[in-house]
Amino acid sequence: MIVTLTINPSLDRTVTLDRLEPGRVLRTSAPVLEPGGKGVNVTRALTANGHASIAVVPVAGAEGSELGRLLDAAGVDGRYVAVSGRTRSNLSIVGADGAVTKLNEPGSPLDADDLLAIATTLRGTVRPGDWLVVSGSGTPGLIADDVRALIEAATAGGASVAVDTSGDPLAAAVAAAPRILKPNRDELAELVGRPLRTIADVLEAAREVRDSGVAIVLVTLGAAGAVLVADDTELVGESPVARPVSPVGAGDCLLAGFLSKYGTDESDLVAAFTEGLTWGAAAAGLPGSAVPSPSDLHPENVQLVWQPDLDRPLVAG
């Protein structure tokens, strides 16, 4: 079983318009309303492709109720934790050229009772041998040590942990030695304290994180693909998207695809990496934060780069 924890979920609205012009009144398309949050996206993608997953989701207020309703409608197995405050609402604006402008609310702080309720729900949900995915941004005031404590508790209970977060919680997660860390290039650069301009830079930084105790470092590079570094394996891969629509959630779907294979067969990293690239590319070709279904997946488009140009500059994103 793959259990996800989204500490700071959201109710996501996506609109499209011809051109974003600050200072003017603009008309958009009708909004597309979707459940949001990185862990939520992982569970949605797994569920859509027939893999068992449970989403642990703190919810509050009318937005939280609507988030739960949307997850239920999508067939997601949710464990909703009532917390104080209000579930945040985010807005994505997609231009005619495919560029996405995201306006993300910070979310409401979690107090000690909220954190205890989340930890209690996790203890009742995660079993030995399960995977726990701790994913997404933290809420305002969240202490990095709280994230570390959740990871260490899951590991002590016999679960394997994958982490996809940023900032101080990311550094705290590394200290807790999860099995998998999935930063993007900017997050990895912040973690190691230097810019990562080439594939060689990314590989070197990922090796440093691996050597600190993380078994697998899976780095997403946007349109440039992804990099995987493990004890005895290093992979670079791409999966070109013919018509990019929205990158929102693509990295989450990449992690979901990877775990859909690796969670049942840890002997074949190439197959898991290929599946991850397949799911991530499929998500990038869908609107909003939609997740791919089996008919959207095209593994034949994945290109494993066995001799990458290590000095090729990586563009932003």
C-alpha positions as CSV (number, residue, x, y, z in Angstrom):
1,M,0.0,0.0,0.0
2,I,1.1,3.5,-0.8
3,V,-0.1,6.1,1.7
4,T,0.4,9.8,1.0
5,L,0.4,12.7,3.5
6,T,-0.3,16.2,2.2
7,I,0.3,18.5,5.1
8,N,-1.0,21.6,3.2
9,P,-3.6,20.5,0.6
10,S,-5.5,22.9,-1.5
11,L,-8.6,23.4,-3.6
12,D,-7.2,24.3,-7.0
13,R,-8.9,26.5,-9.6
14,T,-7.5,26.6,-13.2
15,V,-8.5,29.2,-15.8
16,T,-7.2,30.0,-19.3
17,L,-7.0,33.3,-21.1
18,D,-5.3,34.6,-24.2
19,R,-2.8,36.8,-22.5
20,L,-2.1,37.8,-18.9
21,E,-2.0,41.6,-18.8
22,P,-1.5,43.1,-15.3
23,G,-3.7,46.1,-14.4
24,R,-6.5,45.2,-16.8
25,V,-9.9,43.4,-16.5
26,L,-9.5,40.1,-18.3
27,R,-12.1,37.4,-19.2
28,T,-11.1,33.8,-18.5
29,S,-12.6,30.5,-19.3
30,A,-14.9,28.8,-16.8
31,P,-12.8,27.6,-13.9
32,V,-11.8,23.9,-13.6
33,L,-12.0,22.9,-9.9
34,E,-9.7,20.1,-8.8
35,P,-8.2,18.7,-5.6
36,G,-4.7,19.9,-5.0
37,G,-1.6,19.2,-3.1
38,K,1.4,17.1,-4.1
39,G,0.5,14.0,-2.0
40,V,-3.1,14.2,-3.1
41,N,-1.9,14.2,-6.8
42,V,0.3,11.1,-6.1
43,T,-2.7,9.2,-4.7
44,R,-5.0,10.5,-7.5
45,A,-2.6,9.3,-10.2
46,L,-2.1,5.9,-8.5
47,T,-5.9,5.4,-8.1
48,A,-6.6,6.4,-11.7
49,N,-4.2,3.7,-12.9
50,G,-5.5,0.9,-10.6
51,H,-2.9,1.0,-7.8
52,A,-3.9,0.9,-4.2
53,S,-3.3,4.2,-2.4
54,I,-4.7,6.1,0.7
55,A,-4.5,9.8,1.0
56,V,-4.2,11.3,4.5
57,V,-5.5,14.8,4.1
58,P,-6.0,17.6,6.8
59,V,-9.2,19.5,5.9
60,A,-10.9,22.6,7.3
61,G,-13.8,24.9,6.4
62,A,-15.9,24.9,3.3
63,E,-12.9,24.5,1.0
64,G,-11.9,21.4,2.9
65,S,-15.3,19.9,2.6
66,E,-15.3,20.6,-1.2
67,L,-11.8,19.0,-1.4
68,G,-13.0,15.9,0.3
69,R,-16.1,15.8,-2.0
70,L,-13.9,16.0,-5.1
71,L,-11.6,13.3,-3.9
72,D,-14.5,11.0,-3.1
73,A,-15.9,11.6,-6.5
74,A,-12.6,10.6,-8.1
75,G,-12.7,7.3,-6.2
76,V,-9.8,8.3,-3.9
77,D,-9.6,6.4,-0.6
78,G,-9.2,9.4,1.7
79,R,-8.5,9.7,5.5
80,Y,-9.7,13.2,6.3
81,V,-8.3,14.8,9.4
82,A,-10.4,17.7,10.7
83,V,-8.0,20.6,11.6
84,S,-8.4,24.2,12.6
85,G,-8.3,27.1,10.1
86,R,-9.3,26.9,6.5
87,T,-8.0,24.7,3.6
88,R,-6.2,27.0,1.1
89,S,-7.5,27.7,-2.4
90,N,-5.0,28.2,-5.2
91,L,-5.4,29.7,-8.7
92,S,-3.6,28.7,-11.9
93,I,-3.8,30.9,-14.9
94,V,-2.8,29.3,-18.2
95,G,-2.0,31.5,-21.2
96,A,-2.5,30.7,-24.8
97,D,1.2,29.8,-25.1
98,G,0.9,27.3,-22.3
99,A,2.7,29.4,-19.7
100,V,1.3,28.9,-16.2
101,T,1.0,31.6,-13.5
102,K,0.2,30.1,-10.1
103,L,-1.2,32.1,-7.2
104,N,-0.8,29.9,-4.1
105,E,-2.2,30.8,-0.7
106,P,0.0,30.0,2.3
107,G,-2.6,27.8,4.1
108,S,-3.6,28.0,7.8
109,P,-1.1,27.1,10.6
110,L,-1.4,23.7,12.3
111,D,-1.4,23.8,16.1
112,A,-0.2,21.0,18.4
113,D,-3.7,19.3,18.5
114,D,-3.8,19.3,14.7
115,L,-0.4,17.7,14.4
116,L,-1.3,15.1,17.0
117,A,-4.5,14.3,15.0
118,I,-2.4,13.9,11.8
119,A,0.1,11.6,13.5
120,T,-2.6,9.5,15.1
121,T,-4.3,9.0,11.7
122,L,-1.0,8.0,10.2
123,R,-0.3,5.5,12.9
124,G,-3.7,4.0,12.2
125,T,-3.2,3.9,8.5
126,V,0.4,3.0,7.7
127,R,1.4,-0.6,8.2
128,P,4.8,-2.3,8.1
129,G,5.9,-2.8,4.5
130,D,3.8,0.1,3.3
131,W,5.2,3.2,1.5
132,L,4.5,6.6,3.0
133,V,4.9,9.6,0.7
134,V,5.3,12.9,2.6
135,S,4.8,15.5,0.0
136,G,4.1,19.2,-0.6
137,S,4.7,22.5,1.1
138,G,4.4,23.0,4.9
139,T,1.9,25.2,6.5
140,P,2.9,28.6,8.0
141,G,4.8,28.1,11.2
142,L,5.4,24.4,10.7
143,I,8.6,23.3,12.4
144,A,11.0,21.3,10.3
145,D,11.5,18.9,13.2
146,D,7.8,18.0,13.1
147,V,8.3,16.7,9.5
148,R,11.4,14.8,10.6
149,A,9.5,13.3,13.5
150,L,6.7,12.0,11.2
151,I,9.3,10.4,8.9
152,E,11.2,8.8,11.7
153,A,8.0,7.4,13.3
154,A,6.9,5.9,10.0
155,T,10.4,4.3,9.4
156,A,10.4,3.0,13.0
157,G,7.1,1.4,12.3
158,G,8.5,-0.6,9.3
159,A,7.3,1.7,6.5
160,S,9.5,3.0,3.7
161,V,9.3,6.8,3.2
162,A,9.5,8.9,0.1
163,V,9.7,12.7,0.5
164,D,8.9,15.5,-2.0
165,T,9.0,18.9,-0.2
166,S,11.2,22.0,-0.1
167,G,13.0,24.5,2.1
168,D,13.7,23.6,5.8
169,P,11.4,20.6,5.8
170,L,13.5,19.2,2.9
171,A,16.7,19.5,4.8
172,A,15.0,18.0,7.9
173,A,13.8,15.1,5.7
174,V,17.3,14.3,4.5
175,A,18.5,14.1,8.1
176,A,15.8,11.5,8.7
177,A,17.2,9.4,5.8
178,P,14.1,8.5,3.8
179,R,14.4,5.8,1.2
180,I,13.5,8.2,-1.7
181,L,14.0,12.0,-2.0
182,K,12.4,13.7,-5.0
183,P,13.4,17.3,-5.3
184,N,13.3,19.4,-8.5
185,R,16.5,21.1,-9.6
186,D,15.8,24.3,-7.7
187,E,15.1,22.4,-4.5
188,L,18.2,20.3,-4.9
189,A,20.3,23.5,-5.5
190,E,18.9,25.0,-2.3
191,L,19.7,21.9,-0.4
192,V,23.4,21.7,-1.5
193,G,23.8,25.5,-1.4
194,R,24.9,26.1,-5.0
195,P,23.5,26.6,-8.5
196,L,23.1,23.5,-10.7
197,R,23.6,24.5,-14.3
198,T,24.3,21.2,-16.0
199,I,23.5,17.5,-15.8
200,A,26.9,17.0,-14.3
201,D,26.1,19.5,-11.6
202,V,22.8,17.7,-10.8
203,L,24.5,14.3,-10.7
204,E,27.2,15.5,-8.3
205,A,24.6,17.1,-6.0
206,A,22.4,14.0,-6.0
207,R,25.4,11.9,-5.1
208,E,26.1,14.1,-2.1
209,V,22.5,13.6,-0.9
210,R,22.7,9.9,-1.5
211,D,25.9,9.7,0.4
212,S,24.2,11.3,3.4
213,G,21.9,8.3,3.7
214,V,19.1,8.6,1.2
215,A,18.9,5.4,-0.9
216,I,17.4,7.0,-4.1
217,V,17.6,10.6,-5.2
218,L,15.1,11.3,-8.0
219,V,15.5,14.8,-9.5
220,T,12.9,16.2,-11.8
221,L,14.2,18.7,-14.4
222,G,11.0,19.9,-16.1
223,A,11.2,19.6,-19.9
224,A,14.7,18.3,-19.6
225,G,13.5,15.0,-18.0
226,A,14.8,13.6,-14.8
227,V,17.9,12.1,-13.1
228,L,18.1,9.1,-10.7
229,V,21.0,8.4,-8.4
230,A,21.2,5.3,-6.2
231,D,24.0,3.2,-4.7
232,D,24.9,1.4,-7.9
233,T,22.8,3.1,-10.5
234,E,22.7,6.4,-12.2
235,L,20.1,7.2,-14.9
236,V,19.3,10.2,-17.1
237,G,16.0,10.2,-19.0
238,E,13.7,12.3,-21.1
239,S,10.1,11.9,-22.3
240,P,9.2,14.6,-24.8
241,V,5.7,16.0,-24.6
242,A,4.3,16.7,-28.1
243,R,1.8,19.3,-26.9
244,P,2.6,20.6,-23.4
245,V,-0.5,21.9,-21.7
246,S,0.1,22.2,-18.0
247,P,3.2,21.2,-15.9
248,V,1.1,21.4,-12.7
249,G,1.4,18.0,-10.9
250,A,3.7,16.4,-13.5
251,G,6.5,15.8,-10.9
252,D,3.9,14.3,-8.6
253,C,2.8,11.9,-11.3
254,L,6.4,11.0,-12.0
255,L,6.8,10.0,-8.4
256,A,3.5,8.0,-8.5
257,G,4.6,6.2,-11.7
258,F,8.0,5.4,-10.2
259,L,6.4,4.0,-7.0
260,S,3.8,2.0,-8.9
261,K,6.7,-0.2,-10.2
262,Y,9.3,0.2,-7.5
263,G,6.8,-0.4,-4.7
264,T,6.3,-4.0,-5.9
265,D,9.7,-4.7,-7.5
266,E,12.8,-3.0,-6.1
267,S,15.1,-5.0,-8.3
268,D,14.4,-3.0,-11.6
269,L,15.2,0.7,-11.2
270,V,15.2,1.1,-15.0
271,A,11.6,0.0,-15.3
272,A,10.5,2.2,-12.3
273,F,12.3,5.2,-13.8
274,T,10.8,4.6,-17.2
275,E,7.3,4.3,-15.7
276,G,7.9,7.5,-13.8
277,L,8.9,9.5,-16.9
278,T,5.9,8.1,-18.7
279,W,3.4,9.3,-16.1
280,G,5.1,12.6,-15.7
281,A,5.1,13.4,-19.4
282,A,1.4,12.3,-19.7
283,A,0.5,14.7,-16.9
284,A,2.2,17.6,-18.6
285,G,0.0,17.1,-21.7
286,L,-3.2,17.4,-19.6
287,P,-5.0,20.5,-18.5
288,G,-4.8,21.9,-14.9
289,S,-3.7,19.3,-12.4
290,A,-5.4,16.4,-14.2
291,V,-3.7,13.1,-13.7
292,P,-3.2,10.6,-16.5
293,S,-5.2,7.4,-17.0
294,P,-3.8,4.3,-18.7
295,S,-4.9,5.5,-22.2
296,D,-2.7,8.6,-21.7
297,L,0.5,6.7,-21.1
298,H,3.1,6.2,-23.8
299,P,6.2,4.5,-22.5
300,E,7.5,4.2,-26.1
301,N,8.3,8.0,-25.9
302,V,10.7,7.6,-23.0
303,Q,14.4,8.1,-24.0
304,L,17.0,6.8,-21.5
305,V,20.2,8.8,-22.2
306,W,23.1,6.4,-21.6
307,Q,25.7,8.9,-22.6
308,P,24.3,12.3,-21.7
309,D,26.0,15.6,-22.6
310,L,27.1,16.4,-19.0
311,D,28.0,20.0,-19.8
312,R,24.8,20.9,-21.6
313,P,23.3,23.9,-19.9
314,L,19.9,23.3,-18.3
315,V,17.2,25.9,-19.1
316,A,14.9,27.2,-16.3
317,G,12.1,24.8,-15.5
